[in-house]
Amino acid sequence: MYQRDSYKKRDKKYIYKFIKAHPFATFVLKGERLLATHIPVLIEGNEDDFLLYAHIAYNSEQYQYLKDGAEALMIFQGAHGYVSSSWYKDTDISTWDYSAVHVNVTLKLQTNQELEESLEKLVAHFEKDQKNPVFYKDLPKKMLQDHLPLITGFWCEPVKIEAIAKLHQGFEKDDLKSVTKHLQESGDPVNLQLKKDIEKENKMS
């Protein structure tokens, strides 16, 4: 990933929180060609020492290449959006603001018990805030028995982590205010989140 030095994120706490906040990742694995799947990925551990875990379907094209020790890439992406040059006080080049974390990993297949425990955690993570949550153990036993043989779970041990946040660092205050104003006025939910990210990164009050 290309990273201009001023956009690099090296803080472990930032990276850990980013992954937790953006769990829907792109999982890239090398087969006869590069293969990518979009899957929820959870993190276990702490900012200094963590594992990622996920699962894919047996009928996924990636499955045959899913082996202990295989190398893969997990891509986590935050809000992103186009910034028009017409929003600046002086003529400049239009750009795209975004944030992302790339984690190169080695894979280890989960046991059946580890897979079930991972699924329980996965469902609990996303169901806990629902009005009427349906947790993993609430599902019919027969349904689970039929579903489990169709998927495989795996651990991802990080070997290299790169993080970037390109959020108009170093721009004049007037331009920052104009950019965030236009993003706000768009009404688009992604642009609204991008506005918040820009404001937080640039410590705008």
HELIX and SHEET records of a PDB file:
HELIX    1   1 ASP A    5  TYR A    7  5                                   3    
HELIX    2   2 LYS A   12  ALA A   21  1                                  10    
HELIX    3   3 TYR A   63  TYR A   65  5                                   3    
HELIX    4   4 SER A   85  TRP A   87  5                                   3    
HELIX    5   5 ASN A  112  GLU A  127  1                                  16    
HELIX    6   6 TYR A  136  ASP A  138  5                                   3    
HELIX    7   7 LYS A  141  HIS A  147  1                                   7    
HELIX    8   8 LEU A  148  LEU A  150  5                                   3    
HELIX    9   9 LYS A  173  SER A  186  1                                  14    
HELIX   10  10 PRO A  189  GLU A  201  1                                  13    
SHEET    1   A 5 LEU A  34  PRO A  40  0                                        
SHEET    2   A 5 PHE A  24  LYS A  30 -1                                        
SHEET    3   A 5 GLU A  71  GLN A  77 -1                                        
SHEET    4   A 5 THR A  95  LEU A 109 -1                                        
SHEET    5   A 5 GLY A  81  VAL A  83 -1                                        
SHEET    1   B 7 LEU A  34  PRO A  40  0                                        
SHEET    2   B 7 PHE A  24  LYS A  30 -1                                        
SHEET    3   B 7 GLU A  71  GLN A  77 -1                                        
SHEET    4   B 7 THR A  95  LEU A 109 -1                                        
SHEET    5   B 7 ILE A 151  LYS A 166 -1                                        
SHEET    6   B 7 ASP A  49  ALA A  57 -1                                        
SHEET    7   B 7 LEU A  42  ASN A  46 -1                                        
END                                                                             
